[in-house]
Amino acid sequence: MPQRRRGRWDEEIRPQELYERTMLILGIGGIGQAIAERAAAFGMRVLGVRRNPRPMPGVEQVLGMDRWRELLPAADYLVIAAPLTPETRGMVDAAALAALKPDAYLINIARGPLVDAAALITCLRAGRIAGAALDTFDQEPLPADHPLWGLPNVTITPHTTASSPRMRERQIGLFVDNLRRFTGGEPLLNVVDKAAGY
């Protein structure tokens, strides 16, 4: 029976402190920058990785894709927000997971194939990292017999991190703004670079 129905807690709640913890954002583009702003508001130290590194407000250090593994040992939270491209597929592999601290958390809001799922499961089962929050997987929906369902240190959501009650409103606003820009000969917003893959 859920603890709430019994009107008592059977176990001690151990909240995590975000203040002065380090968040490493792998893929600090538009979504990653929005995450960085929110993390900085909680007093977190923010590090970032992107294909073309450049200074960003609220981000202490931004490295390129050739050096991102250097930042892993500092991360309390590894947030994956990178696009899926041939270069990023499987980039969070066994070696990357081994570089994280034992009390680190992995959060994937991007694409499942960025993470080596077998290596992550091995890592989580062995307690080599504290846990993972996963919104995306190699196969969706995640099969009912998938090992991730049985791991107590994993939170699973059904690929819904982009959803919100106001998502449609924002999409329409972006479309209307881009239509105005297009008819006015102005640069469009959120243009996909087909060569880059995102």
N, C-alpha and C positions, 0 to 999 in steps of 0.2 A: 504494500500500500504506500503511495507517495507520502512523504513526510508532511506535506502541507495538510493532507486530509486528517492525519493523526494530531495535528496541532502542536508538533514539536520537531526539533532537529535532532537526529541521531548522531550526526557527526559535526565536527567543528568546521566552520567556514573559514577558508584561508584565502582571502582576496589578494590579488597581486597589485603591487604599487607600480604605477607607470612613471611617476616622477623620477627623473634622472636615470631612467632605463634607456637602453639604446635600441632604436628601430632601424633596421637596414631595409631599404626599399629597393628591390631588384626590379628595375624598370620604372624609373622616376620621370615618366612622361606626364600627360595631363592628369590621369587618375592618381599616379604616384605623388604628384605635387599636391593634390587635394588631401591625400592621406598624410603627407608631411606636414601640411598646415595644421591639421587636427592633432597630430602627435606632438608638434611643437607647443600647441596650446595647453597640453597636459604636462609640459615641462620635460618632454623627452628629448634626448639627443638623437638627431636624425642624420643618417648616412644614406647616400643614394648611389645607384649604378644606372648608367644609361649609355647608349651607343656613342653619343657625342657629349662627353662630360662638359659641364659649365656650371659656374656658381649659381645657386638658387637660394632665395630667401628662406630662412629657417632650416637650411640643410648645412650641416657642418662641413661635410666633405662629399664630393661627387667624383666617382672614378668611372673609367670606361670599362667596357666588357672584357678587356684584356687583363684587368687587374681586380675584378670584383671579389675574387676569393680571398684577397688580403683583408677584407673587411669582416669576413664571417666570424672570426674569433671574438669580435667585439659585440656581436649582435645578441640582444636578449629576445628580440622578435625579428624574424626574417619574413618580410611581407613580399610576396611575389606578385608583381603587377606588370610583368613584361609580356610583349606579344609573342605568339608562337611563330617562330621562323625556323628554317633549317639550322641556323646557328644557335638558337635557344632551346631546341628540343632536347630534353634530357639533361639540361645543364645543372640542375640540382641533383647531383648523383651521390653515390656513397661517399666519395672524398669530400664533397661539399658538406654533407650532413655530419661527417666525422669532425669537421673543423668547427662546428657549432659547440657552444657550451652545453653541459648537461641540463641546465635549467632554461635553455632557450626553447622558444616556440616557433613553429613554421606556420605561416598563414598563406594559403594559395587562393587568390581571387582571380587569377588570370586564366590559364589553360592547364588541364591535367598533364599533358605530355611534357611540360617543362620540368616535371619532377619524376625521377626514377621511382615508380611506385613500389617495386620490390625492395629497393634499398631503404625507402622510407619506412615500410612495414617492419623490416629487420631492425632498423634503428629505434623505432617506437617500442617494439616488443622487448628490446634489450634495455630500454630506459636510457638510451644515449642522449636523447633530448626529452624535455618535459612533456611536449605534446604538439598536436597539430590541429589547425582549423582548416577544413578543406571544403571549398565550394565548387570545385571542378575536378574532373577525373578523366582518365584515359577513355573509359567507357561510361556513357551516361544514357539512362540513369544507372547509378552504381548497382550492379547485380546484388540480389539479396544474400547470396552466399559469399560475398567479397570479404576478405579478412579484415578490412578497415572497420566494418560494422562492429566487430567484436572487441576492438581495442578501447580500453577505458580512458586513454589519454588522447582521444580523437573526437573532435566535434565535426559533424557532417551537416552541410546544408545543400539543398538541391539546385545548385547553380543559380542562386537568386541574389547575389550581392549587388547586381545592377538594378534590382527592382526596388521601387518605392511608390507610394501613392501618387507622387507628382512626376513620375518618369514620363508619362505620355505628354504632360504639359510642357516639359522641357524639350522633348523631341519636336513637338509642334513649333515651339518658339525658335529652335535652331533651324528648322526647315524654313520658316517664314523669314528669319534673318538672312539665311543663305539665298533665298529667292530674291530678297531686296538687294543683296550684294551682287548677285548674278546679273540682274537687270540693270544695276548701276555700274557694272564693270569693275567691281571691287573684288579683292581676294576672298575666296570662300573659307569658311571655318571647318575644321575637322576633315580636311582632305586626306584621303588614303594615298600613300605613296606605294604604287603597285610594285615598284622595284624592291623596296624595303620589305614589303609584305604587311604593312600596317599603316 
